[in-house]
């Protein structure tokens, strides 16, 4: 699955590059690469796939606001819309569980806007190809281009800074965000632990989405099981001894309550064993209580 994820990322990079090329077949290559890349990313890591869809959708809407913000007369009002939109994007990043992708969102968005900014400079070069009858208006047209370039840059700074400020203001302490399996050796233990907790939190969100006294639908339970499978996959890569050395009992609680609870939850569902299913929920609740009571001390490590 992991190889499909990286192939998908490669195809997306090719598709994005071709989107800015002027070749005869660039548009076709770009479309095919982006579609195949998105599908493969979904197969390899569906959560990352959802993030990419979210990112592309927010970029498209951002460009609609840019139609007004790059025109100097409308910039003050459009800037307010940009800030409001940035706040909405930040809230949705957290709402959809994309907290660990925030740096990817900021870096990729900045890169996308930088490419767009360079395109504005290229458009300015077209002034030299103006017909003779239009060259008398060159000064006016050149001024318009300069304003567009300037306000495009200002719009980009406003949006990027607003997203970053809003996200970190509301999120507080955020772990280093990475794609699944995309950590350096020095942070791999923290990365795998963080990923496992993120997947478990996704399962909890599904469980809480139906209301306090409503029975959880079978399709929601299946979604929770899938999240716990992914959480276990990450948890099995964590060095338990290292957690214990960092904080007394940390690794033991993680292994005996979080990991064992997730295993029993999955087995109980797959085997239609209500007792195992309940034991898993109890252990996961015990882990949640211990982790909540000790998280302040763990963060100080």
N, C-alpha and C positions, 0 to 999 in steps of 0.2 A: 504493500500500500504506500509505503514511504517513497518508493521510487516513482510511483505515479504522481505523487504530490510535487516532486521536484521537476518532473517532465512538464507538468501543468504550469508551474511557475516559469519555466523556460519558454513555453509556448506563449504565455501571457506577455513576457518581455519582448518576444519577437513581434507579437501582434501590436503591442504598444509602439514599438520602434517603426513598424511598417505603416502605422496610422499617420505618421508625420512625413512619410516618404512621398515623392511625386511620381513614382514609377507607374507604368501602365497597369500592372497587376497588384500594386501595393494595397489597394483597398480590399481586393478579394483575399489576398494573403493575410491581411490584418484581421478581417472578419472571421476567417476559418481558424486562425491561430487563437484568437480571443475566445471563441466558442469552445474549441477543443481544450484549450488551457483551463477554462473555468470548469468544464466537466471533469477533467482529470484531477484538478485540485479538490473538487467535491468528493470524488471517489477516495482520494488519498487522505484527506482531512476535511470532512464536511463542514466543520466549524470555521476553518480558514476559508472555505469556499463561500460560506454565507458572508463572511467579512468582506471578501472581494466584491460580492454583489452589492453589499451595503456601500462600499467605497465608490464603486462606479456610479451608483444611483445618486450619492451625495455630490459627486463631481458634476454630474449632468445638471442637477438643480443649481449648483454653484455657478455654472456658466450662464444660467438664465439671469441670475442676479448681476453677473458681470456686464451684461448688456447695458445696464443702467449705471453701474458704479464706475465704468471706464469713461463715462461721459461727464465732463467736469461740472455741468450744471446740476446733475442729479446726484453727484457723489456724496454730499452730506447726508441726504436722506437714505441713499442706497447703503451707505456705511452702517447706518442703524440696522437695516435689514440684514447686512452681512454679520453683524455682531449677534443679532437675534438667531440667525440661522446657525452660527457657530455654537451658540449655547445649546440649541436643539440637537445638533450633531453630537456634542459632548454627552448630553443626557442619553441619547440613543445608544452611543457606544457602551455606556454602562448598563443601560436597560437590556440590551441584547447580549450582554456578557462578553463584550469585546475589549475588556479592560487591558488584557495583555497584548493587544494589538495597537495600542495608542501610539507608540513610537513609529510603527510601520505606517500608520495612517498619516502622521505628521510628515514623515520623511517622503513618502510616496506622493502625498498631496503637494508638498513643496516642490518636488521634482516635476510633477505634472504642470504646476503653475509656472515654473521656470521655463519649461519648454514652450508654453504658450506665450510667455513674455518675449522669448527669442523670436517667435514667429511674428510678433508685432514689429520688431526691428527689421526683419526681412521684408515685411510689407512696406516699410518706409522706403526701401530701395527701389520700389516700383515708380517712385517719383521721376526717376531718370528716363522712364519709358513713356512719359506723358506726351500726347500729341502737341504740336506747336501751339494750337489755339488754346490749350489748357495751361501752358506753362506760365502764363501771366498770373494764374491763380496759385502758382507753386507755393508762395509764402504762406498763404492761408491754409492750403492743404497740409504743408509741412508742420505748421503750428498744431493742426488738428491731430496729426500723427503723434507729435511729441506729447500732447495732452493725454492721448489714449495710452501711450506707453507709461507715462508717469502714473496715471490713475490705476492702471492695471497692476503696477508694482505696489502702490498704496493699498489697493483692495486685497492683494495677496498677503501683505504684512498684517493687515487688520484681521483677516480670516484666520490665518495660522496662529497668531498670538492669542486671539479670542478663544479658539478651540483649546489650545494648550492651557491657558490660564483657567478657563472654566473647568476643564477636566480635572486638573490637579487640585483646584480649589475644593471641588466636591468630593474627589476620590481620596484625598489625603495621601497616605503612604501607599505607593503602587510598586509592585515588584517589577524587575526588569522584564519588559514584554518581548516575547519571541514567538515565532512559529513553532509548532510542536517539533521537538527534535532539533532545534536550530540554535542550541546553546554552545558556548565555549566550554572547554574542559574545566575551567575554574569555577563556573557557575552552574554546571550541569546538575549537581545534587539539588541546589535551590530551585533550578528551573523545572526539574521533574516533579519535585514536591509541589511547587506552585501550580503546575499544570494539573496535577491530580486533584488539588483542592478546587481549582477552577471548574473541572468537570463535575465534581461532586456538588458544587454550588449550583451548576446548571440543573442537575437532577432535583435539587431542593426547590429551585424556582418552578420547575414543572409541577412538583408536588403541591406547592402553595398556590398555583394559578387557579385551582378550582374552587377555592373558598374553604373556610375552616370546617364546615360540617357537611361538605359534599364528598361523595365517594369518588376516589380517583378513577378515571376512565382507564380501560385496559390499554388503549393506545398511549396514554400518558405514562403508564407503568412501563410499557415497552421502551419508551423514550428514556425513562429514568434508568432502566437496565443498561441501555446503550451508553449512557453517560458514565455509569459506574464501571462498565467494561473498560472504557477509555481511561477512567481514573485509575483503575487497577494496572493497566498497561504502563502508565507513567509511574505509579507507586512502586512497582517491582524493579524499577531502575534506580530507586532511591537507596542510598547507603544508610541503613538503619543505625549502624554503629556510630556513624558520623553525627547523626541527629542526637544520639544519646550523649556523645562527647560535647556537643554544643550546649545541650540543656538536659539536665537529669530527667530521665523517664520519657523524653520526647519521642525517641525512636520506638520504645516499647509500646506506648499508647498508640502511636501511628500504626504499628504493625498489628497489635492485638485487637484494636478497636476499629480503626478506620479501614485497614486492609481486610481484616477478617470479616468486618461488618459488610463491606461491599461484596466479598465472596459469597457470604451466606444470602445476601439479598438477591444476587444473581442466580445462585443455585436454587433458592426457594421458588423463584419465578419459573425457572426452566423445568424444575422437577414437580411443580405444583405442590410444593411442600410448605404449608402455611407456617409450620413451626420454625423452619429455617428462615423463612421470609421475615417473620417477626423478630427472631434472634438477630438477624442482620440489622433491622431497623433500630433495635435496642442498642446494639454496639455502636452504630453510627451516631445515635443520640448521645451516648456516653463520650465518644470522641469529640463531638461538637461542644459538649459542656466543658470537658477538660481543656480543649484548645481555646475556647473563649475565656476561660479563667486564667490562662497562662500566656495569652497572646502578647500582652504588654511586655512581659519579661523576655519573651522570645524575640520581639522586635528590637530589643536593646542589644542583642548579640552582635 
